[in-house]
């Protein structure tokens, strides 16, 4: 199932429900049927999501160093994918914060 985030300051952001739940969980929200990140919450929410992305990147770097196998051609795209898929929502959150707008879903 898909979740569509809406904000008048930006184009819609559409993502899979499980990714949306993961990202919203990082900022203390739940997907639910409907939801909102109010413009008052956005400053803290942006900081929390950015911090979580940085911490995830550090953790991945440490794990990669610990488990590095020379000439290992396995793909780590799945690890990188969550971080890259977070950027559209993070960009929406930043712009909504700049424009004092809310982000809604399930409407």
MIZAVEX-350409 format. One record per residue: residue in one letter; residue number from 1; x, y, z of N, C-alpha, C in turn. Coordinates in Angstrom, 2 decimals. Example, Ala and Ser with C-alpha at 12.3 -4.5 7.8 and 13.67 -1.06 7.14 Angstrom:
BEGIN
+---+-----+---------+---------+---------+---------+---------+---------+---------+---------+---------+
! r !   k !      nX !      nY !      nZ !     caX !     caY !     caZ !      cX !      cY !      cZ !
+---+-----+---------+---------+---------+---------+---------+---------+---------+---------+---------+
! A !   1 !   13.19 !   -5.69 !    7.80 !   12.30 !   -4.50 !    7.80 !   13.20 !   -3.30 !    7.80 !
! S !   2 !   12.85 !   -2.25 !    7.08 !   13.67 !   -1.06 !    7.14 !   12.90 !    0.03 !    7.87 !
+---+-----+---------+---------+---------+---------+---------+---------+---------+---------+---------+
end
This chain:
BEGIN
+---+-----+---------+---------+---------+---------+---------+---------+---------+---------+---------+
! r !   k !      nX !      nY !      nZ !     caX !     caY !     caZ !      cX !      cY !      cZ !
+---+-----+---------+---------+---------+---------+---------+---------+---------+---------+---------+
! X !   1 !    0.84 !   -1.16 !    0.00 !    0.00 !    0.00 !    0.00 !    0.89 !    1.24 !    0.00 !
! X !   2 !    0.39 !    2.32 !   -0.59 !    1.14 !    3.56 !   -0.71 !    0.61 !    4.62 !    0.26 !
! X !   3 !    1.50 !    5.51 !    0.65 !    1.14 !    6.67 !    1.45 !    1.55 !    7.90 !    0.66 !
! X !   4 !    0.65 !    8.86 !    0.56 !    0.93 !   10.10 !   -0.15 !    1.00 !   11.24 !    0.85 !
! X !   5 !    2.15 !   11.88 !    0.90 !    2.34 !   13.05 !    1.75 !    2.02 !   14.28 !    0.92 !
! X !   6 !    1.22 !   15.18 !    1.49 !    0.78 !   16.37 !    0.78 !    1.17 !   17.62 !    1.55 !
! X !   7 !    1.55 !   18.63 !    0.76 !    1.94 !   19.91 !    1.32 !    1.79 !   20.94 !    0.21 !
! X !   8 !    1.20 !   22.08 !    0.49 !    1.00 !   23.06 !   -0.57 !    2.32 !   23.70 !   -1.01 !
! X !   9 !    3.38 !   23.56 !   -0.23 !    4.67 !   24.15 !   -0.55 !    5.49 !   23.32 !   -1.54 !
! X !  10 !    5.10 !   22.04 !   -1.74 !    5.89 !   21.13 !   -2.58 !    4.98 !   20.18 !   -3.34 !
! X !  11 !    5.53 !   19.48 !   -4.33 !    4.77 !   18.38 !   -4.94 !    4.56 !   17.27 !   -3.93 !
! X !  12 !    3.57 !   16.43 !   -4.18 !    3.30 !   15.27 !   -3.31 !    4.50 !   14.33 !   -3.30 !
! X !  13 !    4.66 !   13.63 !   -2.19 !    5.66 !   12.57 !   -2.06 !    4.90 !   11.28 !   -1.79 !
! X !  14 !    5.13 !   10.27 !   -2.63 !    4.46 !    8.98 !   -2.50 !    5.50 !    7.93 !   -2.16 !
! X !  15 !    5.20 !    7.10 !   -1.16 !    6.11 !    6.02 !   -0.80 !    5.34 !    4.83 !   -0.26 !
! X !  16 !    6.02 !    3.71 !   -0.24 !    5.42 !    2.50 !    0.32 !    5.13 !    2.70 !    1.81 !
! X !  17 !    4.05 !    2.10 !    2.26 !    3.60 !    2.26 !    3.64 !    4.67 !    1.84 !    4.65 !
! X !  18 !    5.37 !    0.75 !    4.40 !    6.37 !    0.30 !    5.38 !    7.53 !    1.30 !    5.50 !
! X !  19 !    7.94 !    1.91 !    4.40 !    8.98 !    2.93 !    4.45 !    8.45 !    4.18 !    5.17 !
! X !  20 !    7.23 !    4.59 !    4.84 !    6.62 !    5.74 !    5.50 !    6.54 !    5.51 !    7.01 !
! X !  21 !    6.12 !    4.32 !    7.43 !    6.03 !    4.00 !    8.86 !    7.40 !    4.08 !    9.52 !
! X !  22 !    8.41 !    3.54 !    8.85 !    9.78 !    3.58 !    9.39 !   10.25 !    5.03 !    9.57 !
! X !  23 !   10.10 !    5.84 !    8.53 !   10.56 !    7.23 !    8.58 !    9.76 !    8.05 !    9.59 !
! X !  24 !    8.46 !    7.88 !    9.60 !    7.65 !    8.60 !   10.57 !    7.98 !    8.17 !   12.00 !
! X !  25 !    8.27 !    6.88 !   12.18 !    8.66 !    6.39 !   13.50 !    9.92 !    7.07 !   14.02 !
! X !  26 !   10.82 !    7.41 !   13.10 !   12.05 !    8.09 !   13.50 !   11.79 !    9.49 !   14.06 !
! X !  27 !   10.65 !   10.07 !   13.68 !   10.32 !   11.40 !   14.18 !    9.18 !   11.38 !   15.19 !
! X !  28 !    8.81 !   10.17 !   15.61 !    7.80 !   10.04 !   16.65 !    6.36 !   10.08 !   16.17 !
! X !  29 !    6.14 !    9.74 !   14.91 !    4.79 !    9.73 !   14.34 !    4.44 !    8.33 !   13.88 !
! X !  30 !    3.16 !    8.10 !   13.58 !    2.69 !    6.83 !   13.03 !    1.91 !    7.12 !   11.76 !
! X !  31 !    1.88 !    6.15 !   10.85 !    1.16 !    6.34 !    9.60 !   -0.32 !    6.51 !    9.86 !
! X !  32 !   -0.96 !    5.58 !   10.50 !   -2.39 !    5.67 !   10.74 !   -3.18 !    5.90 !    9.47 !
! X !  33 !   -4.46 !    6.14 !    9.60 !   -5.30 !    6.43 !    8.42 !   -5.03 !    7.83 !    7.92 !
! X !  34 !   -4.87 !    8.76 !    8.85 !   -4.60 !   10.15 !    8.53 !   -3.56 !   10.67 !    9.51 !
! X !  35 !   -2.85 !   11.67 !    9.07 !   -1.87 !   12.25 !    9.98 !   -1.39 !   13.60 !    9.51 !
! X !  36 !   -0.67 !   14.24 !   10.40 !   -0.13 !   15.56 !   10.09 !    1.19 !   15.76 !   10.83 !
! X !  37 !    2.09 !   16.45 !   10.16 !    3.26 !   17.02 !   10.82 !    3.04 !   18.52 !   10.72 !
! X !  38 !    2.70 !   19.13 !   11.83 !    2.37 !   20.56 !   11.80 !    3.63 !   21.38 !   11.59 !
! X !  39 !    3.45 !   22.60 !   11.11 !    4.61 !   23.45 !   10.86 !    5.38 !   23.73 !   12.15 !
! X !  40 !    4.69 !   23.68 !   13.31 !    5.38 !   23.87 !   14.58 !    6.30 !   22.70 !   14.91 !
! X !  41 !    5.96 !   21.51 !   14.44 !    6.75 !   20.31 !   14.72 !    7.90 !   20.10 !   13.74 !
! X !  42 !    7.87 !   20.78 !   12.61 !    8.79 !   20.46 !   11.53 !   10.26 !   20.71 !   11.86 !
! X !  43 !   10.58 !   21.75 !   12.58 !   11.99 !   22.02 !   12.93 !   12.60 !   20.84 !   13.66 !
! X !  44 !   11.92 !   20.36 !   14.68 !   12.39 !   19.21 !   15.45 !   12.37 !   17.93 !   14.61 !
! X !  45 !   11.33 !   17.77 !   13.80 !   11.21 !   16.56 !   12.98 !   12.33 !   16.47 !   11.95 !
! X !  46 !   12.67 !   17.59 !   11.33 !   13.77 !   17.60 !   10.36 !   15.07 !   17.22 !   11.05 !
! X !  47 !   15.34 !   17.82 !   12.20 !   16.57 !   17.53 !   12.94 !   16.64 !   16.06 !   13.34 !
! X !  48 !   15.52 !   15.49 !   13.79 !   15.50 !   14.08 !   14.20 !   15.75 !   13.15 !   13.02 !
! X !  49 !   15.12 !   13.45 !   11.88 !   15.31 !   12.59 !   10.70 !   16.73 !   12.70 !   10.17 !
! X !  50 !   17.28 !   13.90 !   10.13 !   18.68 !   14.08 !    9.68 !   19.63 !   13.33 !   10.60 !
! X !  51 !   19.40 !   13.43 !   11.90 !   20.26 !   12.73 !   12.88 !   20.17 !   11.22 !   12.68 !
! X !  52 !   18.96 !   10.70 !   12.47 !   18.79 !    9.26 !   12.28 !   19.49 !    8.79 !   11.01 !
! X !  53 !   19.44 !    9.58 !    9.95 !   20.11 !    9.22 !    8.70 !   21.61 !    9.21 !    8.90 !
! X !  54 !   22.15 !   10.22 !    9.61 !   23.60 !   10.24 !    9.89 !   24.02 !    9.05 !   10.73 !
! X !  55 !   23.24 !    8.73 !   11.77 !   23.58 !    7.60 !   12.63 !   23.53 !    6.29 !   11.87 !
! X !  56 !   22.54 !    6.14 !   10.99 !   22.44 !    4.93 !   10.17 !   23.65 !    4.81 !    9.25 !
! X !  57 !   24.08 !    5.93 !    8.67 !   25.25 !    5.91 !    7.78 !   26.50 !    5.51 !    8.55 !
! X !  58 !   26.67 !    6.04 !    9.78 !   27.84 !    5.66 !   10.59 !   27.80 !    4.18 !   10.94 !
! X !  59 !   26.65 !    3.68 !   11.31 !   26.50 !    2.27 !   11.66 !   26.82 !    1.39 !   10.47 !
! X !  60 !   26.34 !    1.77 !    9.30 !   26.62 !    0.99 !    8.08 !   28.11 !    0.99 !    7.78 !
! X !  61 !   28.79 !    2.13 !    7.98 !   30.23 !    2.21 !    7.71 !   31.01 !    1.30 !    8.65 !
! X !  62 !   30.62 !    1.28 !    9.92 !   31.29 !    0.41 !   10.89 !   31.07 !   -1.05 !   10.53 !
! X !  63 !   29.83 !   -1.42 !   10.23 !   29.53 !   -2.81 !    9.88 !   30.26 !   -3.22 !    8.61 !
! X !  64 !   30.34 !   -2.31 !    7.65 !   31.06 !   -2.60 !    6.41 !   32.53 !   -2.86 !    6.70 !
! X !  65 !   33.13 !   -2.03 !    7.56 !   34.54 !   -2.21 !    7.90 !   34.78 !   -3.53 !    8.65 !
! X !  66 !   33.86 !   -3.88 !    9.53 !   34.01 !   -5.12 !   10.30 !   33.83 !   -6.37 !    9.45 !
! X !  67 !   32.98 !   -6.28 !    8.44 !   32.64 !   -7.45 !    7.65 !   33.16 !   -7.38 !    6.22 !
! X !  68 !   34.14 !   -6.51 !    5.98 !   34.67 !   -6.35 !    4.63 !   35.38 !   -7.63 !    4.19 !
! X !  69 !   35.01 !   -8.09 !    3.03 !   35.63 !   -9.26 !    2.43 !   36.25 !   -8.80 !    1.12 !
! X !  70 !   37.58 !   -8.92 !    0.95 !   38.19 !   -8.50 !   -0.30 !   37.54 !   -9.21 !   -1.49 !
! X !  71 !   37.33 !   -8.48 !   -2.56 !   36.74 !   -8.99 !   -3.80 !   35.31 !   -9.49 !   -3.60 !
! X !  72 !   34.66 !   -9.02 !   -2.58 !   33.25 !   -9.36 !   -2.36 !   32.41 !   -8.49 !   -3.28 !
! X !  73 !   31.70 !   -9.11 !   -4.18 !   30.92 !   -8.35 !   -5.16 !   29.44 !   -8.32 !   -4.81 !
! X !  74 !   29.11 !   -8.64 !   -3.58 !   27.70 !   -8.60 !   -3.19 !   27.24 !   -7.15 !   -3.14 !
! X !  75 !   25.97 !   -6.95 !   -3.30 !   25.41 !   -5.61 !   -3.35 !   24.90 !   -5.18 !   -1.99 !
! X !  76 !   25.14 !   -3.92 !   -1.67 !   24.62 !   -3.34 !   -0.44 !   23.59 !   -2.27 !   -0.78 !
! X !  77 !   22.97 !   -2.40 !   -1.93 !   22.00 !   -1.41 !   -2.38 !   20.81 !   -1.29 !   -1.44 !
! X !  78 !   20.39 !   -2.39 !   -0.80 !   19.24 !   -2.33 !    0.10 !   19.53 !   -1.44 !    1.30 !
! X !  79 !   20.77 !   -1.50 !    1.82 !   21.15 !   -0.66 !    2.94 !   21.11 !    0.81 !    2.54 !
! X !  80 !   21.61 !    1.13 !    1.37 !   21.65 !    2.49 !    0.89 !   20.27 !    2.98 !    0.49 !
! X !  81 !   19.41 !    2.09 !    0.05 !   18.11 !    2.49 !   -0.51 !   17.24 !    3.23 !    0.51 !
! X !  82 !   17.22 !    2.80 !    1.75 !   16.37 !    3.46 !    2.75 !   16.84 !    4.91 !    2.92 !
! X !  83 !   18.14 !    5.12 !    3.02 !   18.66 !    6.47 !    3.19 !   18.30 !    7.35 !    2.00 !
! X !  84 !   18.45 !    6.82 !    0.80 !   18.15 !    7.60 !   -0.40 !   16.65 !    7.83 !   -0.57 !
! X !  85 !   15.84 !    6.86 !   -0.18 !   14.40 !    7.03 !   -0.30 !   13.84 !    7.99 !    0.74 !
! X !  86 !   14.60 !    8.30 !    1.78 !   14.15 !    9.26 !    2.79 !   14.26 !   10.70 !    2.29 !
! X !  87 !   15.13 !   10.96 !    1.34 !   15.38 !   12.33 !    0.92 !   14.15 !   13.07 !    0.39 !
! X !  88 !   13.28 !   12.48 !   -0.42 !   12.11 !   13.26 !   -0.87 !   11.25 !   13.77 !    0.29 !
! X !  89 !   11.02 !   12.93 !    1.29 !   10.24 !   13.37 !    2.45 !   11.00 !   14.42 !    3.23 !
! X !  90 !   12.30 !   14.23 !    3.41 !   13.11 !   15.19 !    4.14 !   13.11 !   16.54 !    3.42 !
! X !  91 !   13.24 !   16.53 !    2.11 !   13.19 !   17.78 !    1.35 !   11.83 !   18.46 !    1.50 !
! X !  92 !   10.75 !   17.67 !    1.46 !    9.42 !   18.22 !    1.67 !    9.32 !   18.86 !    3.05 !
! X !  93 !    9.84 !   18.18 !    4.05 !    9.78 !   18.69 !    5.41 !   10.55 !   20.01 !    5.53 !
! X !  94 !   11.72 !   20.09 !    4.92 !   12.52 !   21.32 !    4.97 !   11.77 !   22.49 !    4.33 !
! X !  95 !   11.21 !   22.25 !    3.14 !   10.51 !   23.32 !    2.43 !    9.24 !   23.72 !    3.17 !
! X !  96 !    8.49 !   22.76 !    3.68 !    7.29 !   23.08 !    4.45 !    7.66 !   23.91 !    5.69 !
! X !  97 !    8.77 !   23.57 !    6.31 !    9.23 !   24.33 !    7.48 !    9.56 !   25.77 !    7.08 !
! X !  98 !   10.26 !   25.94 !    5.96 !   10.60 !   27.28 !    5.48 !    9.35 !   28.12 !    5.20 !
! X !  99 !    8.31 !   27.45 !    4.71 !    7.10 !   28.18 !    4.32 !    5.99 !   28.10 !    5.37 !
! X ! 100 !    6.33 !   27.61 !    6.57 !    5.34 !   27.50 !    7.66 !    4.09 !   26.74 !    7.22 !
! X ! 101 !    4.30 !   25.62 !    6.55 !    3.20 !   24.80 !    6.04 !    3.17 !   23.47 !    6.79 !
! X ! 102 !    2.04 !   22.79 !    6.76 !    1.89 !   21.48 !    7.37 !    2.04 !   20.40 !    6.30 !
! X ! 103 !    2.39 !   19.20 !    6.73 !    2.42 !   18.03 !    5.85 !    1.32 !   17.09 !    6.31 !
! X ! 104 !    0.50 !   16.68 !    5.37 !   -0.64 !   15.81 !    5.67 !   -0.52 !   14.51 !    4.89 !
! X ! 105 !   -1.14 !   13.44 !    5.42 !   -1.30 !   12.21 !    4.67 !   -2.64 !   11.60 !    5.03 !
! X ! 106 !   -3.15 !   10.79 !    4.10 !   -4.42 !   10.12 !    4.32 !   -5.63 !   11.01 !    4.09 !
! X ! 107 !   -5.43 !   12.10 !    3.37 !   -6.56 !   13.01 !    3.10 !   -6.97 !   12.92 !    1.64 !
+---+-----+---------+---------+---------+---------+---------+---------+---------+---------+---------+
end
